[in-house]
């Protein structure tokens, strides 16, 4: 009994920092509707700033004062980010805001590295709370008890602020109807800035207050952000009581999971989130989300139509140049183009459901990596011929997408995206931990193509045929009656239903088809590299695809291809720089603010102004 109580108290103590960070994110989303992925970076900054101040300010006052000052400092940093990065794009769709905050993550990562160095730093012990007490014979740190005691006061303070003050009234009003608040004469810009300060400060407090339990390191932003989003989604986006309940639930379950089910710790919180969202699509205390304008910003979307004669000639010339590459290019160039084509097909499969269907997926890599693993497993354990194993990749990924889509299509917006993330993490955990079958972290190797494709040039031409063929097929489906029905479900689900379109069925089929095409890219990938590892299933892979879709142009059909080609071409050069994250982050932020139409959309706009392209031509 003593051990159970000690574990329970540890879970409650861990919930303190998690609740502080989650409550800040919940406040920001509730008012601004921004999915702020940089919130984990504010948590990390709070830890580093708090640690610096604790080394300067001595004693009890210095320790607790450092925590408060760290929160205020991070809140002010959040204000700078809100004014410079987010304020110009408040009317942009969720995807643009999400990508902008991802750029902020990269910038803060390298600025933190420059300021504090790469080594992990241990946090100081809390003055007067350095010992332990025994409860039923089990030791419990005094600082854990202090955190447990502080958390209710934080919750009460936030409740009082939201329910008893004028600021709280405005926050609650903005959460319900931002347009009405603006119509009543409230300065929304400063309201958003104030809320962003408070939310960022809470994240900074969370980072500083956990120092005696953990310390500070450069990975803590990514380590906390997934848990924070899980907590906010389980509790209900914008609900502070929901965030508190979910923080306690997840923290306590993780502590008991470590003790009794160690293999479950990687995905336990995602399992809980998947169960909660399946039963309650908007979280425990959440409300139905107001549908955002996914993938649309600025002028109404132009009608799309197939390439005209000029476009077909340009496309044919590009294909011909790529096909003749073995005659004038090096083997390295063939390998590079192979990687680019594979990644472009993967990104195009994501853009298919994102731009045409309005379905923003955070876990699309599960189909890319899933298809690759299906082929690799078939070769490894059944000695399957390469040709058959390759065909199994899109089929396997399509079956995974059918199963996952059945659960996810019921949801929309952030809840849909987070449930795809949950399933992606479940599949990654299965691959990572089932080492006797999947090879675990060592992956599966010696997965080479058949003899007739073993030559670099032969596999390059094969990839060119299959990869470009898949991209063209995706475009063909977009121009088909099914593609028009899918865009109808994106633009207005209610009107689409009124015309006889089965919205969920169309979205489910589109989701499965996109998963199948991502699996096709995965099949090409595994035989080009001769191996597959769990990192191809990670969140970072999914976000790479989201970023290239944005860079190329969300509202264009060729955005994923152009963005993928650009990203893969510069990645090798960029990652050689010491502070490449800073450069990439600034580029992403700059594109979001200056050229939100992406490379293709901006080029088309410039072409129209120069008279090279007729204004009003359809999106390509």
C-alpha positions in Angstrom: 0.0 0.0 0.0 2.8 2.4 0.8 4.4 1.9 -2.6 1.1 2.6 -4.3 0.6 5.8 -2.4 4.2 6.9 -3.1 3.7 6.2 -6.8 0.4 8.1 -6.8 2.0 11.1 -5.1 4.8 11.0 -7.7 2.3 11.1 -10.5 0.5 14.1 -8.9 3.8 15.9 -8.5 4.6 15.3 -12.2 1.1 16.6 -13.1 2.0 20.1 -11.7 4.5 21.1 -14.4 2.4 19.4 -17.0 -0.7 21.2 -16.0 1.0 24.6 -16.0 2.2 24.1 -19.6 -1.1 22.5 -20.8 -3.2 25.3 -19.2 -1.2 27.9 -21.1 -1.6 26.1 -24.4 -5.3 25.6 -23.7 -5.8 29.4 -23.0 -3.9 30.3 -26.2 -6.0 27.9 -28.3 -9.3 28.9 -26.7 -8.9 32.5 -27.6 -6.7 32.7 -30.7 -7.5 29.2 -32.1 -3.8 28.8 -32.8 -2.3 25.3 -32.5 1.0 26.5 -31.0 3.6 23.9 -31.5 6.2 26.3 -30.1 4.7 26.0 -26.6 7.2 23.3 -25.7 10.0 25.8 -26.6 8.6 28.3 -24.1 8.7 25.5 -21.5 12.4 24.8 -22.4 13.2 28.6 -22.2 11.6 28.7 -18.7 13.9 26.0 -17.5 17.1 27.6 -18.9 16.2 31.1 -17.8 15.2 29.8 -14.3 18.4 27.9 -14.0 20.5 31.0 -14.9 18.6 33.1 -12.3 18.9 30.5 -9.6 22.6 30.5 -10.0 22.6 34.3 -9.4 19.9 34.7 -6.8 20.6 32.8 -3.5 18.3 31.3 -0.9 14.6 30.7 -0.6 13.6 34.0 -2.1 16.1 33.6 -4.9 14.8 30.1 -5.8 11.1 30.9 -5.9 11.7 34.4 -7.3 13.7 32.9 -10.1 10.7 30.7 -11.0 8.4 33.7 -11.1 10.9 35.9 -13.1 11.5 33.0 -15.5 7.7 32.9 -16.2 7.6 36.6 -16.7 10.6 36.6 -19.0 9.2 33.8 -21.1 5.8 35.6 -21.2 7.6 38.6 -22.7 9.4 36.4 -25.3 5.9 35.0 -26.1 4.7 38.6 -26.7 7.5 39.2 -29.2 6.7 36.0 -31.0 3.0 36.8 -31.1 3.5 40.3 -32.5 6.2 39.5 -35.0 5.2 36.1 -36.2 1.6 35.3 -35.4 -0.3 38.6 -35.5 0.3 39.0 -39.3 -1.3 35.6 -40.0 -4.3 35.4 -37.6 -6.6 35.2 -40.5 -4.7 32.5 -42.2 -5.8 28.9 -42.0 -4.7 26.5 -39.2 -2.0 24.9 -41.3 -0.2 28.2 -41.9 -0.2 29.1 -38.2 1.0 25.6 -37.3 3.9 25.7 -39.8 4.8 29.2 -38.5 5.0 27.9 -34.9 7.2 25.0 -36.1 9.5 27.6 -37.6 9.6 29.3 -34.2 10.7 25.9 -32.6 13.7 25.7 -34.9 14.7 29.3 -34.3 14.5 28.9 -30.5 16.3 25.6 -30.6 19.4 27.1 -32.1 19.3 30.3 -30.1 19.1 28.2 -27.0 22.1 26.2 -28.2 24.1 29.4 -28.9 23.3 30.8 -25.5 23.6 27.9 -23.1 25.5 25.3 -25.0 24.8 21.7 -25.9 25.4 20.0 -22.6 22.5 19.0 -20.3 22.3 21.0 -17.1 21.2 19.7 -13.7 18.7 21.7 -11.7 19.4 22.9 -8.1 17.7 21.4 -5.1 15.0 23.5 -3.7 16.1 25.3 -0.4 14.3 23.8 2.6 12.8 21.0 0.5 15.8 18.8 -0.1 14.9 15.8 2.0 12.2 13.1 2.0 9.6 11.9 4.3 8.3 8.4 4.7 4.7 7.5 4.1 3.9 3.9 5.2 7.6 3.2 5.0 8.1 4.6 1.4 10.2 7.7 0.8 8.5 10.7 -0.8 10.5 13.8 -1.8 9.4 17.0 0.1 9.5 18.9 -3.2 6.9 16.5 -4.7 4.6 17.4 -1.8 5.3 21.1 -2.4 4.3 20.7 -6.0 1.1 18.9 -5.1 0.2 21.7 -2.7 1.0 24.4 -5.3 -1.1 23.0 -8.1 -4.6 23.6 -6.6 -3.6 27.2 -5.9 -2.6 27.6 -9.6 -5.9 26.1 -10.7 -7.9 28.3 -8.3 -5.9 31.4 -9.5 -6.7 30.7 -13.1 -10.3 30.0 -12.3 -10.6 33.3 -10.5 -8.9 35.1 -13.3 -11.2 33.6 -15.9 -14.5 33.9 -14.0 -14.1 36.9 -11.8 -12.2 39.6 -13.7 -12.9 41.7 -16.8 -10.0 40.1 -18.6 -11.5 36.7 -17.9 -14.9 37.8 -19.2 -13.3 38.9 -22.4 -11.3 35.7 -22.7 -14.4 33.6 -22.3 -16.3 35.8 -24.7 -13.5 35.5 -27.3 -13.5 31.8 -26.8 -17.2 31.6 -27.7 -17.3 34.3 -30.5 -14.3 36.3 -31.5 -16.1 38.3 -34.2 -18.8 39.5 -31.7 -16.1 40.6 -29.2 -14.5 42.7 -32.0 -17.9 44.1 -33.0 -18.3 45.3 -29.4 -15.2 47.5 -29.6 -12.7 45.2 -27.9 -9.2 45.5 -29.2 -8.7 41.9 -30.2 -5.0 42.4 -31.0 -4.1 43.4 -27.5 -6.5 40.8 -26.0 -4.7 38.1 -28.0 -1.3 39.5 -27.0 -2.3 39.4 -23.3 -3.5 35.9 -23.5 -0.4 34.8 -25.3 1.7 36.4 -22.6 -0.2 34.6 -19.9 -0.1 31.2 -21.8 3.7 31.6 -22.5 4.4 32.6 -18.9 2.6 29.5 -17.6 4.8 27.4 -19.9 7.9 29.2 -18.6 6.7 28.6 -15.0 6.3 24.9 -15.8 9.8 24.7 -17.1 11.4 26.4 -14.2 9.4 24.7 -11.5 10.4 21.2 -12.6 14.2 22.0 -12.4 14.8 20.2 -9.1 13.2 17.1 -10.6 14.8 17.2 -14.0 17.1 20.0 -15.2 17.4 21.6 -18.6 18.3 20.1 -21.9 17.8 20.9 -25.6 15.3 18.0 -26.2 12.9 19.0 -23.4 10.7 21.0 -25.8 10.0 18.0 -28.0 9.8 15.7 -25.0 7.0 17.8 -23.4 5.0 19.0 -26.4 3.4 15.6 -27.3 2.3 15.1 -23.7 1.0 18.6 -23.5 -1.1 18.3 -26.7 -2.4 14.9 -25.5 -3.5 16.5 -22.2 -5.2 19.4 -23.9 -7.0 17.2 -26.4 -8.1 14.7 -23.8 -9.4 17.5 -21.6 -11.0 19.4 -24.4 -9.3 22.2 -26.4 -9.8 25.4 -24.4 -11.0 23.8 -21.2 -8.8 24.5 -18.1 -10.6 22.0 -15.8 -10.3 19.5 -18.6 -6.6 20.2 -18.8 -6.2 19.7 -15.0 -8.1 16.4 -15.1 -6.2 15.1 -18.1 -2.8 16.2 -16.6 -3.5 14.2 -13.4 -4.8 11.2 -15.4 -1.8 11.0 -17.8 0.9 11.7 -15.1 -0.5 9.1 -12.7 -0.9 6.5 -15.5 2.6 7.1 -16.7 4.1 6.5 -13.2 2.2 3.2 -12.8 3.0 2.3 -16.4 6.7 2.6 -15.7 6.4 0.4 -12.6 4.1 -2.3 -14.0 4.1 -2.1 -17.8 7.4 -0.6 -18.9 6.9 -1.4 -22.5 3.7 0.7 -22.6 5.3 4.0 -21.5 6.1 5.1 -25.1 2.4 5.1 -26.2 0.3 4.8 -23.1 -0.9 8.4 -23.3 -1.7 8.1 -27.0 -3.7 5.0 -26.2 -5.7 6.9 -23.6 -6.2 9.8 -26.1 -7.4 7.4 -28.8 -9.9 5.8 -26.4 -11.2 9.2 -25.2 -11.6 10.7 -28.6 -13.4 7.6 -29.9 -15.9 7.9 -27.1 -16.0 11.7 -26.8 -14.9 13.3 -30.1 -14.2 16.7 -28.5 -12.5 15.6 -25.3 -13.7 15.1 -21.7 -14.9 18.8 -21.2 -14.5 20.2 -24.7 -17.1 21.5 -27.1 -17.5 21.0 -30.8 -14.8 22.8 -32.7 -15.7 25.6 -35.1 -14.5 24.3 -38.5 -11.5 26.2 -39.8 -10.7 27.0 -43.4 -8.1 24.3 -44.0 -5.8 25.1 -46.8 -7.6 28.3 -47.9 -6.4 31.9 -47.4 -6.8 35.2 -49.2 -8.7 35.1 -52.5 -11.3 32.4 -53.2 -9.7 29.3 -54.7 -9.5 29.4 -58.4 -11.1 26.6 -60.4 -8.7 23.8 -61.2 -8.4 22.1 -64.6 -5.8 19.9 -66.3 -2.7 21.3 -67.8 -3.1 23.1 -71.1 -0.8 22.5 -74.1 2.0 24.7 -72.6 1.9 22.9 -69.3 2.0 19.5 -70.9 5.0 20.5 -73.0 6.9 21.8 -70.0 6.0 18.6 -68.0 7.1 16.5 -71.0 10.4 18.3 -71.3 11.1 17.8 -67.5 10.3 14.1 -67.8 12.5 13.7 -70.8 15.4 15.5 -69.1 15.1 13.3 -66.1 14.8 10.1 -68.3 18.0 11.1 -70.1 19.9 11.9 -66.8 21.9 8.6 -66.9 23.5 9.8 -70.2 24.9 13.1 -68.8 24.6 12.8 -65.0 26.6 11.1 -62.3 25.4 8.1 -60.3 25.1 10.4 -57.3 22.7 12.6 -59.2 20.6 9.6 -60.0 20.5 8.6 -56.3 19.6 12.2 -55.4 16.7 12.4 -57.9 15.5 9.0 -56.8 15.2 10.3 -53.2 13.5 13.5 -54.4 10.9 11.6 -56.5 10.1 9.2 -53.6 9.6 12.1 -51.2 7.6 14.1 -53.7 5.2 11.1 -54.1 4.9 10.9 -50.3 4.2 14.6 -50.0 1.7 14.6 -52.9 -0.3 11.9 -51.2 -0.6 14.1 -48.1 -1.5 17.1 -50.2 -4.3 15.1 -51.8 -6.2 14.8 -48.5 -5.0 18.2 -47.1 -5.7 20.5 -50.0 -8.6 18.6 -51.6 -10.2 17.2 -48.5 -9.3 19.7 -45.8 -7.9 16.8 -43.6 -4.8 17.8 -41.8 -2.9 14.7 -40.8 -0.1 14.7 -38.2 0.6 11.0 -38.7 0.9 10.5 -42.5 4.4 8.9 -42.0 2.7 5.7 -40.6 1.6 4.9 -44.1 5.0 5.7 -45.7 6.9 3.7 -43.1 4.1 1.1 -42.9 4.3 0.3 -46.6 8.1 0.1 -46.4 7.9 -2.3 -43.4 5.3 -4.5 -45.1 7.7 -5.0 -48.0 10.7 -5.6 -45.8 8.9 -8.1 -43.6 7.7 -10.0 -46.6 11.3 -10.2 -48.0 12.9 -11.0 -44.6 10.5 -13.8 -43.3 8.9 -15.2 -46.5 11.7 -14.7 -49.0 9.1 -12.9 -51.1 10.3 -11.8 -54.6 10.9 -8.1 -54.8 8.2 -7.6 -57.4 5.5 -9.1 -55.1 6.9 -7.5 -52.0 6.8 -4.1 -53.7 3.1 -4.6 -54.6 2.4 -5.5 -51.0 3.6 -2.0 -49.8 0.7 0.1 -51.1 -1.8 -2.7 -50.2 -0.5 -3.0 -46.6 -0.5 0.8 -46.2 -4.0 1.0 -47.7 -5.3 -1.5 -45.2 -3.8 0.4 -42.3 -5.3 3.6 -43.6 -8.8 1.9 -43.9 -8.6 0.8 -40.3 -7.2 4.1 -38.9 -9.5 6.2 -41.1 -12.6 4.4 -39.7 -11.8 6.0 -36.3 -10.4 9.3 -37.5 -13.0 10.5 -40.0 -15.6 10.9 -37.3 -13.5 13.9 -36.0 -12.4 17.2 -37.6 -9.8 19.9 -37.2 -7.3 19.5 -34.4 -9.0 16.4 -33.0 -8.7 14.7 -36.3 -5.0 15.6 -36.6 -4.2 14.5 -33.0 -6.0 11.2 -33.5 -3.9 10.5 -36.6 -0.8 11.3 -34.5 -2.0 8.9 -31.8 -2.3 6.0 -34.3 1.0 6.9 -35.9 2.7 6.7 -32.5 1.0 3.4 -31.8 2.4 1.9 -35.0 5.9 3.4 -34.4 5.9 1.9 -30.9 4.9 -1.5 -32.2 7.7 -1.4 -34.7 10.2 0.0 -32.2 9.5 -2.4 -29.4 8.7 -5.6 -31.3 12.4 -6.2 -31.9 12.3 -9.9 -32.5 10.2 -9.3 -35.6 10.9 -5.8 -36.8 14.5 -5.5 -35.6 13.5 -2.7 -33.3 16.0 0.2 -33.4 18.3 -1.9 -35.6 15.7 -2.0 -38.3 15.5 -4.5 -41.2 18.5 -4.7 -43.6 19.4 -6.4 -46.9 16.1 -5.5 -48.6 17.5 -5.1 -52.1 15.7 -5.0 -55.4 15.6 -7.9 -57.9 18.6 -8.5 -60.2 17.1 -6.6 -63.1 16.8 -3.5 -60.9 20.0 -3.9 -58.9 21.9 -1.4 -61.1 21.6 2.3 -60.0 20.4 3.4 -63.4 17.8 0.7 -63.7 16.3 1.5 -60.3 16.4 5.2 -61.0 14.3 4.7 -64.2 12.0 2.4 -62.3 11.5 5.0 -59.6 11.0 7.7 -62.2 8.3 5.6 -63.9 6.4 4.5 -60.7 6.9 7.8 -58.8 5.9 10.2 -61.5 3.2 7.8 -62.5 1.8 7.9 -59.0 1.9 11.7 -58.9 0.1 12.0 -62.2 -2.5 9.4 -61.0 -3.1 11.6 -57.9 -3.7 14.6 -60.2 -6.0 12.5 -62.3 -8.1 11.5 -59.3 -8.3 15.1 -58.2 -9.8 16.0 -61.6 -12.3 13.1 -61.5 -15.9 13.2 -60.2 -14.6 11.7 -56.9 -12.1 14.6 -56.6 -14.9 17.1 -57.0 -17.0 15.4 -54.4 -14.0 15.4 -52.0 -13.6 19.2 -52.5 -17.3 19.6 -51.8 -16.9 17.9 -48.5 -14.1 20.2 -47.7 -15.9 23.4 -48.6 -19.2 22.7 -47.0 -20.0 19.3 -45.5 -23.7 20.2 -44.9 -24.3 21.4 -48.5 -22.5 18.3 -49.8 -24.7 16.1 -47.7 -27.8 18.0 -49.0 -26.8 17.2 -52.6 -26.6 13.4 -51.8 -22.8 13.1 -51.1 -21.9 10.7 -48.3 -19.4 12.9 -46.7 -17.8 10.4 -44.3 -17.6 7.7 -47.0 -15.9 10.0 -49.5 -13.4 11.2 -46.9 -12.7 7.7 -45.7 -12.0 6.5 -49.2 -9.8 9.5 -49.9 -7.9 8.9 -46.6 -7.4 5.2 -47.6 -6.3 6.1 -51.1 -3.8 8.7 -49.8 -2.4 6.1 -47.4 -2.0 3.6 -50.2 -0.1 6.1 -52.3 2.2 7.0 -49.4 2.8 3.2 -49.0 3.8 3.1 -52.7 6.4 5.7 -51.9 7.5 3.7 -48.9 7.9 0.6 -51.1 10.2 2.6 -53.5 12.1 3.9 -50.5 12.9 0.5 -48.8 14.3 -1.0 -52.0 16.3 2.1 -52.9 18.0 2.1 -49.5 18.1 -1.7 -48.8 16.9 -1.1 -45.3 14.2 0.4 -43.1 14.3 1.8 -39.6 11.6 3.1 -37.1 12.6 6.7 -37.7 10.7 6.6 -41.0 7.5 6.3 -38.9 8.3 9.2 -36.5 6.4 12.5 -36.1 9.3 14.4 -37.7 8.7 12.5 -41.0 5.1 13.6 -41.1 6.0 17.2 -40.4 8.6 17.2 -43.1 5.7 16.4 -45.5 3.5 19.1 -44.1 6.3 21.7 -44.4 7.0 20.9 -48.1 3.3 21.0 -49.0 3.3 24.5 -47.4 6.5 25.6 -49.0 5.3 24.5 -52.4 1.8 26.0 -52.1 -1.2 24.5 -50.3 -3.7 25.8 -52.9 -1.8 24.4 -55.9 -1.8 20.9 -57.3 1.9 20.8 -57.9 2.9 22.4 -54.5 3.9 19.1 -52.9 6.1 18.2 -55.9 7.8 21.6 -56.1 8.2 21.9 -52.3 9.5 18.3 -52.0 12.0 18.8 -54.8 13.2 22.1 -53.2 13.4 20.7 -49.7 15.3 17.5 -50.6 17.7 19.4 -52.8 18.7 21.9 -50.1 18.6 19.5 -47.2 22.0 18.0 -47.7 23.6 21.5 -48.0 21.6 23.0 -45.2 22.3 20.3 -42.6 26.0 20.9 -43.0 25.6 24.4 -41.4 26.2 24.5 -37.6 23.0 26.4 -37.0 20.9 25.0 -39.8 17.7 25.0 -37.7 17.9 28.8 -37.3 18.2 29.3 -41.0 15.4 26.9 -41.9 13.2 28.4 -39.2 13.7 31.9 -40.4 12.9 30.8 -44.0 9.7 29.1 -42.9 8.6 32.1 -40.9 9.5 34.4 -43.8 7.5 32.4 -46.3 4.5 32.2 -44.0 4.4 36.0 -43.7 5.7 37.3 -47.0 4.7 34.5 -49.5 1.9 32.4 -48.0 1.0 31.1 -51.4 4.2 29.1 -51.5 6.7 28.7 -54.3 4.2 27.8 -57.0 1.5 30.3 -56.0 4.1 33.1 -55.7 5.6 32.3 -59.1 2.2 32.2 -60.7 1.4 35.6 -59.1 4.7 37.1 -60.4 4.0 35.6 -63.8 0.6 37.3 -63.9 2.1 40.7 -63.0 4.8 40.3 -65.7 2.2 39.2 -68.3 3.8 35.8 -68.6 0.7 34.0 -67.3 -2.9 34.9 -68.0 -4.6 36.1 -64.9 -7.4 33.8 -63.8 -5.8 30.6 -65.1 -6.6 27.6 -63.0 -4.4 26.3 -60.3 -1.9 23.8 -61.6 
